[in-house]
Amino acid sequence: MLQETRLHRIRALLSTLNQVSTERIIKELGISRETARRDMIELEAEGLAKRVHGGLVALNATPEPPLTVRSSVMAKEKRAIARAAVQLLQPGQTVFMDAGSTTTMLAEELRSMSGLTIVTNSLNAALKLCAAEEHETLNNQVILLGGNMQAGAQETRGELTIDEIYRFRADVALLSPVGLDAKHGASSFQPHEAAIARAMTRQAGRLILLADHSKLGVNSRMNYASIEQVSTLVTDSSAATLPACIALQQVLTQVVLA
């Protein structure tokens, strides 16, 4: 079993139970005590949990609002970010996109491009990209990743989704984090979202983050990419004078203000 798959399953246990014992991890995953110990150390390093005697305890954080709520927040800024991100892509590229309000807007903007292969776990993004009559030819190839669905979910998730991501090599991953910090990198709140973003990051040659100014300087529950892994940040113009944005400009190769 791949480490990323093991970590995903442990995160899922923590998300449900808030505390999980070493013995349960060993039993649930069928792994050795030493492997469990290494995985627990990794999860603690990600900021998801704290190691205690006998197991792991989840660290508290504030969850991100539902997608239906996020879609109406910072809508103007997110639209500007999406339009600027399109300018960073070239025909012929393979692109990962995760599920989020900003990447859904990006999908709408990508319909004006052609020659891309877009791989996503977002049902909304896939529908936006395929919004055409049946007799029409799509400008881009759209691949919707398989996986599990849950009540109210607008994306696929779980081990199957992660396994499918590892079948691809993308030129670019376009992801929308919950938080981006100059020291800690990109983070998400939900374990399944962070696991997908982490896999997409690893399988892409370049990581572009789409984050409005409210997300800068924020470190959410689960870090999925170090600041060294981030190639480009696309944010809105309101971020220009924020200390968090200035700090990011000092450590990132490219920061685009939309």
Secondary structure, DSSP 8 states (H G I E B T S, - for coil): --HHHHHHHHHHHHHHHSEEEHHHHHHHHT--HHHHHHHHHHHHHTTSEEEETTEEEE--------HHHHTTTTHHHHHHHHHHHHTT--TT-EEEE-SSHHHHHHHHHHTT--S-EEEESBHHHHHHHT-S-TTS--SSEEEE---B--TT--B-BSHHHHHHHTT--EEEEEE--SEEETTTEEEESSHHHHHHHHHHHHTEEEEEEE--GGGBT---SEEEE-GGG--EEEE-GGGTT-HHHHHHHHH-SEEEE-
